[in-house]
Amino acid sequence: MVQQVTVLDGGMGRELKRMGAPFRQPEWSALALIEGPDYVAKAHQSYVDAGADVITTNSYALVPFHLGEDRFVAKGEELAALAGKLAREVADKASRRVAVAGSLPPLFGSYRPDLYDPARAQEILRPLVKGLEPYIDHWLTETQSAIAEIEAATTGLKGSKKPIWFSFTLEDGEDDAQSRPRLRSGEPVKEAVARATELGAAAVLFNCSQPEVMGPALDAAKAALAGKNVRLGVYANAFPPQPKDAEANSTLHELRADLDPQGYAGFTQDWRRRGASIIGGCCGIGPEHISALRAAFDQ
């Protein structure tokens, strides 16, 4: 039986830039929180208007990698609280129920498990968790490249009673990426999903990877879950494959022309058939995409 789908929002950074919000390196999407928070609220609203059931806090870039060490220490918790507050206000004024997911990002840059430093993980997580906690409905650890990252997140969330959704980013640039679904660390999807369930995941998702690798990952995840009551989800990006040594968020990548709203919606129907009940979009997937998949699911 095909489950009803919870529709996530889409990418935040590119939507903020499209709207004319303050946006540059190294701050990335965090700059709008600092210099133009009204844009963040408007971006959230655009996804609610498109039909999203869940909006995700604009806290992905609230790490020293983007803010710098000094500004993170001085402002990290305050900015996380602002990100949570802005999302909560938009969700609460919606005419239907809209949930807020608290984004816990990769702490040392996207797609780079080789840069992960477990010794520093908790000092970075602590202000993010404290700032976001009062405003969110559940946690969303995003773009996790290695099992060690979700283990650290679980430690950081030990005092929270709110559900945790773990979301992994997948290897999508190798020839065998579809036949051998794995994290960017090289760890098999089955192992990652099994560990996520041991850590108490309410949902396991795959994000910020090409749409083509998501279906095989869902199949591997279903096999690993073996009937456990854990939801599955997908929110892919619209990028071409990224090299292993890519500098995280170094530039706005070119987008694939075939992943227009209708093209992306076609992939989402396949994910739904494979067992995904939480579906949205990541980088390069905007409100128009969310509107198209909302309409497709509602049919």
N, C-alpha and C positions, 0 to 999 in steps of 0.2 A: 504494500500500500504506500502511495506517495504521500509524504507528510506535508502539512501546510508550511509555507516558507516564511521565516522571519527575514525581512529585507534590511540589510545594512546600508549605510551611506557609502559614498565613494571617497576618492582621494581629496585630501584637504589642501596640501601645498599648492598644487597646480590650480585648484579652484580659487584660492586666495589671490594668486598672481593674476589669473584671468579677470578677477573683479577689480584689480588695481590696488590691492592691499600692499603695504610695505613688505618687500620680499627681496632678499639677497643672501648670498653666502657671507659669513658662515651660519647666520642665525636661522636661515631657511624659514619654515612656517612659524617659528617662534617669534619672528620679528613683528608679526601682526599683533601678537599678544602684548608686546612691549610698546608699539607705536600706534596701533590702530585696532584695538579690540572689537570695535563695532563691526569690522569686517569679518571677524571670526563668527560673531553671532549671525551675521547675514549668510555666511557660508553654511552654517548649521541649518538655518531656516530654509535655504535652497534645497537641501536634502530632505528635510521634513516635507516640504511642498512637493517634492518629487515622489514621495511615498515611502521613505525609509521608516522602518519601525525602531531602528537603533541609530543613534548618532554617537560618534566617538570623540572624546575630548581632544582638543588640539594640543596635546602634550608630547607628541612624538619627538620633537626637536628640543625638549627641555632636558638636555644632557650636556655635560662639559664639552663634548665633541662639537656642539653647535654654539652653546652660549659662552664658552670659555670657562676656565676653572673659577676665576674670581667671581664672575657674575652668577655662576651656578650656585656657589656657596651663599652669596648675598641675596639672590632673588629666586632660586629654584623652587622653593616651597611656595612662595607667594605667587609665582607665575602658574604653578600647577593648580593652586586653588582658584586662580582666575579662570584657567581653562575649564575646570570643573563647573564653576559658577555660571559661565557663559552657556555651556551646553545644557545645564540644568534648567536655566531660565527659558531657553528655547523649547526644551522638551515639555516643561510644565504648562506652557501656554498653548500647546498644540490641542486641536479639537479631538484627538484620539490619543491613546496611550503610546508614548514614545519613550523608550528606555535610553539611558546614558551609559555607555561603556567607557571605563577609565583606561586610557591607553598607557601601557607601560612599554616603552620602546626598546630596541636593542641599545645597550648602554654605551657601546663603543663604536657605533657605526653599522649601517645596514650591510648585509651580505658578507660580513667579514668575521667569521668565527675565529680566524687566526689572530684577531686583535682583542679577543675577549680576555678580560683580566678579572678572575674570580675574587682576587684580594680586594678589589675596589667596588664590587657589585653592590654591596649593602649600603655603602655610604652614598651612592648615587640613587638607589631605590628609595631610601628612607624619606627624603623630602618630597619625592613624587607621590608616594603612598599617603603620606600625612596630608598633603595639600588636596589630593583628589578625593580621598575617602568620604568626606561628608556629602558629596554631590552625586555620586555614581550609583548605578544599580548593580553592575557587575564589573569585574576586571577583564581586560583584554591585553594579554601580553603579545605584542605584535612583532612579526618579521623575525622570529626566533630562528637562528641558523644552527643551533646546537642544543642538545639535551641539557647541557650544563646551564644554559640560560634560563630554562623554565625551572630548573632546580633552585637557582638563585632567586628567581621571582617568588617561588613558593615560600622560601625562607623569609623574604621581605614582606610577604603578606600574611605571616603567621598569626598576627593579631586581628586580622580582618575576618568578618563573618560572611562576606559577600562572595557569590560564586565567581569562579575563575574560568575564563575561556583562554586556552592556549592556542596561539596561531604560529605556525611554522612557515618559513620560506624555503622553497625547494630548489635543488639544482635543476636548471632548465636550459643549460647551454651545451651539454654533452650529447653525443649521438644516442646514448642509451638512457637518457633521462626519463623517457616514458616507460621503457621496459624494466627499469630498475629504480623506482621512485625513492628518493633520498633527500635528506636535508643538505644545505650547502656545506655542512661539515663533512658530508659523506656518510653520516649515520642513516641506516634504513628507516623509512617511514614507519614500518611495523614496530621497531624498537622505540621510536619517539612517541608513538601513540600509546604503546603499552606503558611507558614511563609516565606519560601525562595522566593516564587513568589511575596509576598508583598514587600520584600526587593529588588526586581529587578533582580532576577536571570535570566541569559541567558540560564543556564542549571542547572539541578539537577542530581547529580550522587550518586552512592553508592560504597564505596570502603573498602578495608582492612577488609573484612568479608568473610565467606565461600561462595562458589558459590551457594549452595543450597538455601540460604535465599534471593538471589538477585531477582529471578523471582517474588515471592510474593511481594517484595518491589516495583518492577516496576509496578505491577498491582495496588497497593495502590496509587502509585504516579500518574499514569494515571487518576485514579478516582479523585484525588485531583486537578489535573490540569484542568480537564473538558474542554479540547479543547484549553487552553491557549498556546501561541506560545513559549513554553519553552522545550528545548531538554532534553532528558533523557540519562543517561549513567551509565555504570558499569565498575569497575575494581577491581576484587576480589583478595583475597590472596590464598595461597596454604597451610595455616596452619590448624591444627585441632582446635576445639573451644578453646577459651581462657577464663580463669576464671576471675571473676569480679575484683579480687584483684591482678591481674597480674601486675608485675612491668614493665612499658612500656619499650620496646626495651632492656630488661635485658639480652637477649641472642638470638642467632640465633635459632629459633624454628625448630624442625623437619618438613619436608615437606611431604605432602600426596603423596603416590606413584601413586595414580590413576589420579593425576592432571599433567600428562605429557602433551606435547604440543597438542596431538590429543584429549586427555581427556578434557583438558580445552577448546579447540576449540568447542567441542560439547556443552558445557554450553553456549558459546557466541552466538551460532546460536539460542538457545532458547531465550536469552535476546533480540536478534534482532527482533524475531517474536513478542515479548511482547512490543516492542516500543522503545528499546534502539537504539540510533543512534550515540553514542560515547562509544567505547568499547576498553579496554586495560587490563592491569594487574597491580597488586600491589605486595606485598612482596612474593618472591618465584616464581614469573612469570618473566621469562627472555626473551632475544631476540629470542630464539628458539620458545617460545610460541607465541610471536608477529608475527613472520614469518609465523607460521601455521595458525593463525587466519586471517592474511592478505591474505594468499592464499585462504582460505575458503571463505572469503567475495568477493574476486575478481572473483571467479568462478560464 
